[in-house]
Amino acid sequence: MKTSICFCLTILSFPVLSSMAMAQPPDLIVHNGKIATVDDKFTLVEAIAVRGERIVAVGKNADLLKLAGPATKLLDVGGKTVIPGLCDSHVHATGAALYEYDHPIPEMDTVADVLKYIAGRAETLADGDWIVVRQVFITRLRDQRYPTRKELDSVAPKNPVMFSTGPDCVCNSLALELSGIDRDFKITDGKSGQIEKDPVTGELTGILRNASRFVKAKSNEKSASHEDRMQRLKQLFSDYNAVGLTSIADRAAGDDGVKAYSQLKERGELSCRVFLSYGVNGSGSRKEVEAGIQKAADHPLHKYDNRLWLRGIKVFLDGGMLTGSAYMRQPWGKSDIYSITDPEYRGIRFIPQEDLVHMAKFALERELQFTAHSVGDAAVHALIEAYAEVNKTLPVRPCRPCITHCNFMSLEAIQQMHQLGIVADLQPAWLWLDGATLRKQFGDERLAYFQPYRSIFEHGVIVGGGSDHMQKIGSLRSVNPYNPFLAIWITLARQPRRADQPLHVEQSITREQALRLYTINNAFLTFEEKEKGSLEVGKLADFVVLKTDILSCPVDEIRNITVSETYVGGQRVYKAD
């Protein structure tokens, strides 16, 4: 398929200099490049000059090379394309780094693969040891269904098994028995959840929606030492750098994660800039929620630092589209894919509206960006309504309140987001990985505003691109791939895997917009558009040298683009072999 290139390109014919550049020579001059500054006009230049961490000049080769002093390093990129350092608006790096610490986890493409893995673990472990499979999503299995309770029983009859996809899971008989969950089990803790039963027999199917908290699973995996955790996190950051990532946002950091990031920074080993959203249990009591938010507000990292900044709060408002529990405005409909038997089922909502308004206001008042995992369109609208309520007494636009995921949207939602100044954190790879399954479940009409990037851009809503990277090191082997070039390609092509046709190609965007998604827009999401996100004088010298020209290559080659070099603050953190 062909995608048009719609750029407003300006070739800068004179150098833009800072007073610093005039006073003393730069430390580094990058020249002979096709440098996409991603400024307001999407200007292309030939060279940039760096002193310390920051850019001190941009312009033509001849003009900038005149600034060189005896100690200035010259980087001739040989005509290659240079772009600002890429940002990922949503990762869970500390957990992802340790995901395979105990043993490698194979890719599971079918239910048979899942059962084979569980059977292998049953042979390795002692009878009675728990087997837990995490984050293998049914939308991504070719079978497009949960493994059944009986199937789990058949491959591991002497081991309790939980096939977990976040707050939702399916358990085998022994896992249910050891957890005290039978056909008479009732949810009495005041929180949302659903214990699925066969509509004919009343027997448990093993599926627990937003109720995995009741499963008494015990880990049998070896524990990583503190230093092992640090080394694995460093390894992951190196891999982020290898695909051009220079900044990330951890969208549910816990105390251990904050500590790990802090120690890497102290050691001078934090090769990505990190924006932290502190994870708070939104289903807790109001006192507990307030305590979690206040803890983040009082933390020393709440003071701005361009390497590590705690500036956000994250809660979970609904379930997921990958598991059949996203909170929707219309019923999901009966489904063999998601094992839904109730025709009126609309998914699971975790936080009552009154509490949502209170916690959002409590966070925003303390200069903490609030965001909530909100996948379904009903959850998206609920969060927008909460921000609108807060806006009656506290202007929210300066606070840049965020919606995380917001996969299912509507035109009115986008319009309200623009009016209030709400920003969005989306994951394009989900369109590629899950689009075919969602089309089968919902049909094209209900997906008209599924990840509607063009509509979002046209209405002036600032949207950033991320991955929700949770498991494995490896930009394409990770369960949620964090390769930004794959994601950029998806926003152009909107082509789900295992599908013959694109998904609402009218919502595709231009290359310029796609680059903004992973650069200046993500910088805006983290209140840092004056610090990074474009290659302009005074900004941090975070940039990436590409092996392929992302501005002119065939669209389908974009997904395979690789990086030649990556720089953070003018220092090289990656160079291809």
N, C-alpha and C positions, 0 to 999 in steps of 0.2 A: 504494500500500500504506500502511497505517496503522502507525505505531510509537508505542507508549505512552510517556508521559513519566513517569518514576519518579524524583521528586526528594524530598529531605528539605530543605524550604525553611524558613529561619528569618528573620523580619524583625527586624532589630536596631532596638530602640526607644530606645536610649541610645547616646551616643557612646563608642567605645573610644579612649582617648587615651594618648599617650606623655607622659613627663615633658617632652620637648622641646616638644610642642604646648602644654602649659600654660605653659612659660617664654617662648615667643615665637610670634608669629603665623606661620601657614604661608605658603609662597610661592604655593601654588595650592590652590584648592578646586574640586573637580569635584562639581557638585550637580544636582539634578533629574534623576537617572538611575535606571535599573534596573540596579544594579551587582551582578553575580555575583562574589562574592569568591572562590569555589572554595576556601573553607576546609573544614575537616573536615565541617561541617554543610551546606555549600553555601549559606551565608547570603546573602540579598539585602539590600542597603542602598541608601540614596538618595544618599549623598555620601561622598567621601573627601577628606582633606586631605594635602597634600604639602609637606614642607620639605626643601630640597636634593634629594637623589636618592630620599628614602624617604617612605613613608606614615607620617603621624604621628597620624591619626585616621580612623575610619570610623563611620558612623551615619546619623542623620536630617538632612535639610536644615537645619532650624532650629537644631539643636545645633551643627553644624559651621560654619554661616555666622556664628555668634557669635564664632568664633575669628579671623575675618578682621581684618587690620590694614590700614593705609593703602596698603601696597605689595602686598597679596595680590591675585593674579589670580583672577578668578572665571570658571569655565567652566560655563555652563548648557548641558547636553547635550539639553535639551528632551524628556526622557522616554526617550531612546535607551538601548539596552542597552550596558553597558560590561563587558568581560571582561578578565582578566589578559592581558598580552602573550603571544602564542603562540610556542611553541618548535618547531623542526624538529630531530628527533633524528638526522638523517642527510643531510648535503649534501656536495657537492664543489665549493664555490663558486669557487675560483680557476680551475679548469679550465672550469667552466660559463660563467664570464664571458667567456672567450676563445674559446669554441667557434665562433662565427661571425665571428671577427675578420678572416679572409681574405675570406670571401664568405658571403652568406646561404645557409642550408641549407633547402631546401623540406621540407615534410612529405611523408613517403613512406608511402602507405597500401597500396600493392600492389607486387608484384615488378616490374610494368611501370613504376611510378614510380621504383623503384631503378635500373632499366636506363636509363630516360630521363635521369636525373640523371648517371649514369656516362657515357652517350653525350655529354651536353653538356660534361662536364669533358674528355672526350677531344678534343672539337673545340677547346676553349680551350687545352689544354696541348700541349706538344711531344711527338712520338713518344718513347716511352721513359720519360716522366715517370710517377711513381706516382700512382694514384688510390686513395684510401683512404676508405671509407665506414664511419663509426663509429657504433655503438650504435643501429642500426635493427633492432629485434628482430623475429624471425620470428613470435613469438606475436601481434604487433600488426599484421602484414600480413594483409590479407584473404585472401591465398593460403595463409597459414599454412605457409610452407616457405622454405628457403634458395633464393636464386637459384643456378642450377647453374653449374658451371664453363664449360659450353658457352655458356650465355646471357651470361656475363661476357665470354667470348671474342668473341661476335658483335657486342657494342656497343663494345668497346675492344680490337681485336686487336693494336694496336701499343703498348698501354700496360699495364703490370702493374697488376692490380686486386686489392685486398683488401677484402672485405666483412667488417668486424670487429665482433664483439659482445662485446668484452672479451677474455678468454683464448682464445675460440673464434673461428674465422673460416672463410670460404671464399674461395679464390683462383682467379684464372683461370690459364691455362696459362703465360703469360709470367711471372707472379708466382712460380709454382712453379719454373719454369726458372731465373730469376734468383736464387732463394733456395736452389738446389741440392737441391730436394725432388723426388725421383722415386719410382717404385714400389719401389725397393730401399732407400729412406731409412729409417734406424733412429734411434730416440730413444736416445741414449747418454749424456745428461748426468745421469742418475740421477733426473730429475724426472718427474712424471706427464705423460701426454699420449697422444694417439691420432691417427694419420694414417689417415683413412678411405679405404677402397678399395671398389670395386664387388665384391660377393661373387661375381659370375659371372666377370668378366673380369680382376679384379685391378688394374684401372686406378684411378688416383687420382680420387676424386670432387671433390677440391679442398677438402674440409672438414677442418679441423685442430682437434681438440678439445684445449683447454689446450696448444696448440702454436703459437700465433701468434708466440711468441718466436723461432721459426726463420725467420720471414718478414723479408726484408731490405728492408723498405719505407723509403723516403726521403721526407721531407716537401718539398713544393714550395710550401707556403703561406708568405706573408709573416710575418715575426716581429714581434711587438709590442714596442715599447720598454717600459722599466720604467714610465715614467709612463703609457703607454697601458694597461698592465696594471692599474695602480692606479685609473685612471679607470673602466675597465670593471668592476672589482670594486665600486667605489662605486656605479656605476649598478645593478648587481645588488642590492646591499644596499638601495638605495632602493626597488627593486621588491619585495624581501622585506618592507620596512616597509609598502608599499602594500597588502599582503594580511594585515597584522596580525602579521607575524613580528618579534619583538624579540630572539630568541635562536636560535642555530643550533649544531649540533655538526658539525664537519668530521670525517668518519670515515675519513680516510686522508691527513692533511696531510703534505706533503713540505717540504723545507727552504725552497724558494721561496715556498710558501704561508705558512709560519710567518713568513717575513720580510715578506711583503706585509701580513698582518694586523697585525704589529707596527708597521709604518710608518703604517698607517691609524690605529692607536690613538694613536701619538705625535702625529699631526697633529690629533687630536680628530675624526676623520672615520669612526670605526667605529660605525655606527648600529645594529648588532646586537651583542649579547653573543655571544662565540665560545668554545666549548669544543672543544679540539683533541685528537683521537686521532692520534698520530703513526703514519704508515704504515711498516710493517716487512715486508720480504720473508720470509715464513714458510718459504719453500722454500730459503732460503739455508742455509749451514752454521751449526752451533750458535754458533760464534764470531761470525759475522756478525749473527745474530739478537740475541745478547747485546749486541753493540756498538750496534746500533740502539736497543734498549730503554734501555741505559745513557745513550745520547746524550739521549734524551727526559728521563730522570730527572735529568740534570745541567743541563738547560736552565734559564735564568733564569725562563722562563714557567711552570715547574713550581710556582712559588710562587703561591698563589691571588691572583687579581685578577678582580673580577666582570665586567670587560670582555673579558678575554682570558686563557685558562687552558689550559695544556698538561697534561692529566691522564689521557690514555688512550693505548693501543697498539692498533693494528688490523692483523690479518693476514687472509689468505684461506685458508679451509679446503677449500672445494669450488667447483665451477662454478656455473652458474645455471640456473634454471627457464626463463629466456627463451631459452636457447640449447641446452637439452637436455643439460646436463652437471652438474646438481645431483646430489649423492651421496645416493642413495635406499636405503632398507632393502629394498625389493623392486625387481626389474628395471623399467626404464622400459617395456619392451615395444617390439616393432617399431613404427616410426613413420614415416609419410610426412611428417609435420609437421617432425620433427627429423632426418630422414634417418638413422634408427637401424635397422640391419639385424641386430644381434646380440641375440637374445632374452634373453640373460643380462646385458646391459649395465646397470649401475647408476649410471652417471655417473662423475665424476672427483673423487678426493680428493687434496689437495695435500700434506698434512702427516701423517707417521706419528704414531701415538698417543703414543709415548714423547717425541717432540720437542714435541708439542703441550702435554703436561703440563709439560715443562721450561720452555717459553717463557711459559706462563701463570703459573707460580709465580714465575719471574724477574721478570716485570712487576709482579705483585701485591705481591711483597716490597718493591718500590720505590715503593709508593703510586701505581701507574699502573693505572687500570682496563683490564683486558684484554678485547678483544672479537675475534671472528672472523666474517668473512663465512661464514655457515652456512645455506644455503638448503634443502637436502634433509633429510629426517628422519634419515637415517643420520649426516649431518654434525652435526645438532643433538644427537643422542644422544652422539656422540663428544665433543663439546665439554662436554656435561654430565658425562660420565664423567671427562674431564680435570679439571674443577673439583672433582669428588668426590674424586679422587685427591689433588689439592693440599690439599683440606680436611682430610686426615688429619694433616697437619703444620702447616698454616697456615689458621686459620679464614677462610673466604672471604666470609662474609656482610658484614662491615664493608667489604670491598673492592668490593662491588657488581659482581661479574664479569658481563659482558654477553654476549648472543648477538645478532648482527646479522642481520636478515632473518627467520630461523627461520620461513619460510613454511609448511613442512610439519612439523607437530608430532604429538604423541600425548598421550593423557591421562597416561601415566606420565612423559613428559618434563615436562609442566606440574607434576605433583606433585613431581618431583625438584627442579625449579627453585625451587618454594616452600620446600622443605626446606633448600636450600642458600643461598637469598637471591640467586639469579641473576635479573638484570633482562633485559628484552628490548627491542629496537629494530626495529619493524615498519613497513612501508610500505603503507598501505591502498590507494593508487592502483593497486597491482599487481593487487589483486582485481578492480578495475573494468576495467583495461586487458587483463588476461590470463586472467580467470576463464573465459571462454567456451572459449578454446583449451585450458586445463588440463582442463576438464570433458570435452572431446572426447578428450583424450589419456588421462586417468586414470579417468574416470567419477566419479560422485558419491561412492561409498563411500570411495575413497582420498582424497577431499577433505574428509572429515568434520572433520578438524583442520587445515584450511588456514586460516591466519590466524584462529584460534579465539578471538576477542576476549572473548566472554562467559565461556568456560571459564577463560581467563587471569585475568580479573577475579575470578571466583567462587573461584578457588583462591589468591587473594592474591598473585599474581605482579605486580610492577610493570612495566608495559609502556608504552613511549612511542611516539608516532607521528612518522613522518618521511616523506621523499620519495625519498631517494637521488638528488637533483637533480644531474645531471651535464652537461647540455647545454642551451644557449640561455637567454636572458633572456626572461621572460614566464611567469607562473605556470601558464597553461594551454597555451601553445605549446611549453613545454619537453618534452623526450622523456619524462622522468619529471616529471609536473606537481607543482609545489610549492604549489599553492593549498590551504591547510589546511581551507577550508570544503568543498571537493570531497571531501577525505579524511574529514572528519567525517561528511558525508552517506553516504559509502561504508560506514562502520562501522555506520550505522543501517539502511541499505537493503540492503547486500550484493548490489547489482544489477550484474552485469557488463555492460559495453556489448555490443551485438550479441547479447544473450541474452534469451530470453523469460521466464526465471524467475530469482529470486534464488539465490545460492549459499549453501546451508545457513543459512537465515535464523534458525535457532535460535541461531546464534552472533552475532547482532546485539547491540548494547549500547544503553544509554540515552543521552540527550543529556548528562546530567551526566557519565557515564563518558567519553563522547567528548570533552567539554571537558577533563576531567582528563588524557586521553591527550596533549593538546597544551599543557598548562600545568603543573600540579603534578607529574604523573608524569614529564614530561621534566626538570623541575627535579631530581627525585629521581635520575634516571639520571645526572645530572651533579653529584651531591653538593651541590645548591644549594637544597634544598627549604626551608631556613630563610632564604634570601636572596630568592627569587622564586618564581613559579608560582602565587601567590594574592595577593589584595589584602588584606593584613593589616598591622596596625601593626608598624613596624620593617622591613618588607620594601621592596625596590626598587620604585619607582613606575613599573612597566612596565605599560601598559594600552592597550586598544583600544576606540574608540567605533564601534559597528556601525550601519549604516543599516537593518538588519532585526533583529527580536528573535529571536535564535537559540533562545530558550527556548520560544517559543510559535508560531512560524510553521509552516506545513505542512512536513513533512519534505522534500519535494522542492524546496522553496525554499532550503533550507540551502546546497546546492551553489552557488547563485548569490549568496550574501551578499557584499556589498562593505563596505569600511571607510570610515568618515567621517574618523577621525583616529587616529594612532598615537603613543604617547608612550614614551620610554625614559628612565628615571631622572627623570621629571617634565618632560622636555623634548620638545616636539613634533618628531617626525621625519617625519611625513607628514600632509597634509591634503588631502582630495579637492577637486577643482575645483568 
